[in-house]
Amino acid sequence: MTFIKHTLLFIRSNLKTLQRKWFSLPLLLLFPIILISLVTVVAISIFMPEDTEPIHVGLVDLDQSKETQTVVGLIEESSQLGSVIHIEEMTKTQAEKQISTQLSAFVTFPEGFTKSLYNGNSVTLHITGNPGKQTESYLVKEVLDSIARHIRASQANILTVNVYAKQLSIDNETRQDILLQQFNDFLIYAVGKDKMMDEKQITNQASTSPVQYYGLAGWFMMVTIWLFIFYSFFTTEAQARMQNRMRLYGVTIRQQLTAKIVTAFVLTCILAGMAIYTYVTLMDMALYGEDYGRITVITGLYSFTYLVILAILETIITGQKGRLLAQSMFTLIVLLASGAIIPTLYFPLYVQDLLPYVFASEAFHWLQEILLENRLYADYIPMALILMAVLLLLIGTTVWKERTIP
């Protein structure tokens, strides 16, 4: 009861200090917004993907068999480079007419392609490039080589089935249907194998949606800087002498630090709530009450952990300059480790393996998952454990500090 009474007393004292210096408060609060907004605009301009014209490629099927039509259809519907390459089936006359203007290259399936495939003869795909677009033509050749490897691999399987099918008492039409089925099965397997790899593709939000990503990063950095400003605002040069005098009245260092942590946390929560509402409105995001609840819990765990560590540094380092330097360096490390300044995808692998143990990285990760990936859940346990650990460390350092004070 005494602990709560003394803590509330210092909270009122901090609020009165804030009231007396209200004229300097707007500048302190607006400076991070202006600075981070400029940094965010620069980052978005760097990572914003440019709208580039896709590479147009023609497909010419001179064989006109079921097998080649299947291959052409699959290639036309899903190219290996997504929106970079646009593939379209056309006649040879159309391809020759457009090769010097619109097309970067066109690929030709020659006559007798299927017959050569089933008889074990060498099959070749022909590519005709645009002399004025040599780089694009080379890229199309690399894609063509990948397709040809799939076809050659399926040819060995088809030849084996064809040899044994000829030894059976079945008509030629049935044998051709079996070979066609084998060809389609292997082609679907090859394409499906690549699709399974695409599902595990890593998404870089900084490049896919830079406005939303760096908008969230700017909000996260503003919350961190506001926490640092408010905490430092309630720390004066006479802090050490005041703590010694307060000991005569039974007031502990932990009570004074708790009052600063609570005051800084409440004031920052008010500003952070208004800022996140503005961000969600500008980005036109559809969030529900549960989403705001998850964001509040994550932000609360992060803010409390950050403030407690600032209090630990203040307890250990008594000098004002040394304390400010240590807290400033810690704040910079927190922002770097979170991925708000530089996406964690660009960090070395050994650094990425350590990030799950950093509270800032965990907080920013789950904020991304909720706001950018529309996740309906969040894992609070790692951050809660880290908060409990730093609270125990704060209690230990304050007890040690009080015993060492003469």
Residue, then its C-alpha position, 0 to 999 in steps of 0.5 A: m500500500t505504501f509503495i502505491k501511495h508513494t508511486l502515485l505521489f511521484i506520478r502527480s509530481n511528474l504531471k505537474t512538471l509537465q504542466r509547468k513546461w507545457f510550452s516546450l512540449p509541442l516542439l518535443l512531440l512534433f520534432p520526431i514526427i517531422l524527422i521520421s516523416l522525412v526519413t519515411v518519404v526517402a525510404i519509400s522513394i528508394f524501395m518503391p518498385e518502378d512500373t516496367e514494361p513486361i517482356h513480350v514473347g510469342l509462342v508459335d506451334l507448327d506441330q499442332s499436336k495435343e502434346t504441344q498444345t498442352v505445353v503451349g497452354l501451360i507456358e502461356e498461362s503461367s510463365q516462370l517470371g510472373s509479370v516480368i514476361h508476357i507470353e502469347e500464342m500466335t501464328k508464325t506470320q504474326a510473330e515474324k511481323q511483330i519481332s521487330t516492333q513489339l516482341s522481344a523474341f518468339v519460340t517455335f515448336p517445329e513440325g514433327f516435335t511430338k513424333s520425335l519425342y516419342n521415337g527418342n529423337s532429339v527435340t529442339l525448340h527454336i528461338t528467334g530474338n529481336p536484334g534491338k532487345q538483346t538483353e531481353s532475348y537472352l533472358v527468354k533463352e534462359v527460360l526456354d532452356s528450363i522448359a527444354r530440360h523438363i521436356r528432355a526429362s519427360q522424354a526418357n520416361i515416355l520412351t520407357v513406357n512406349v517400349y513396353a506398350k509396344q509389347l502389349s496386345i493393344d491398338n496404336e490409338t490406345r498406346q498413343d493415349i497412354l503416352l499422352q497421359q504419361f506426358n501430361d502427368f510428368l508435365i503437371y508434376a514438373v510445373g506443380k513442383d515449382k508451384m510448391m516452391d513458390e508457396k514458401q517464397i519469402t515476402n519483402q514488405a519493404s518492396t511489395s508494399p513500401v508505403q504501408y511498411y514504412g508508414l508502420a515503421g515510422w509509427f513504431m519509431m515515433v512511439t519509441i522516441w516519444l517513450f524516450i523523450f517523456y522518460s528523459f523529460f522527467t529525469t533532472e540533473a538533481q535526480a541523485r540528490m532527490q533520491n537520497r533525500m527521499r530515502l529519509y521519508g522511506v521512499t525507494i528508488r524503485q518507486q520513483l522509477t515506477a512513477k516515471i515509467v507509468t507516466a511516460f507509458v500513459l502519455t505515449c499511449i495517448l499519442a500512439g493511439m491517435a497516430i495508429y488511428t491516423y495511419v489505419t485511416l490513411m492506408d484504408m485498412a479494415l481493422y476490427g476491435e480484436d485487431y486493435g486489442r492485439i496491437t494494444v497488447i503488443t505495443g504495451l509489452y514493447s513499451f514497458t520492456y523498453l522503459v524498464i531497460l531505460a530505468i535499469l541503465e539509469t540505475i547503473i549509470t549515475g552521470q547524466k551525460g553517460r546515462l543519456l549516451a547509453q540510453s540513446m545508443f540503446t534506443l538506436i540499437v532497438l530501432l535497428a534490431s526491430g527492422a523499422i529502419i532497415p528490413t531484417l531480411y537484409f541482415p546476415l543470417y546469423v543476426q536473423d537467427l538472434l532476432p526472435y530473442v529481441f523484444a523490439s524485433e518480436a513486437f514489430h514482426w507481430l505488428q506487421e503480421i496483424l496490419l500488413e498480413n491480416r493475421l488473426y492471432a499473435d504470440y505474446i509469450p516471448m515478449a511477456l517472458i522478456l518483460m518479466a526478466v527485465l522487471l526482475l533485473l530492475i528489482g535486483t539493480t535497484v536493491w543493489k543500488e540502495r544498499t551501495i548508497p552511503 
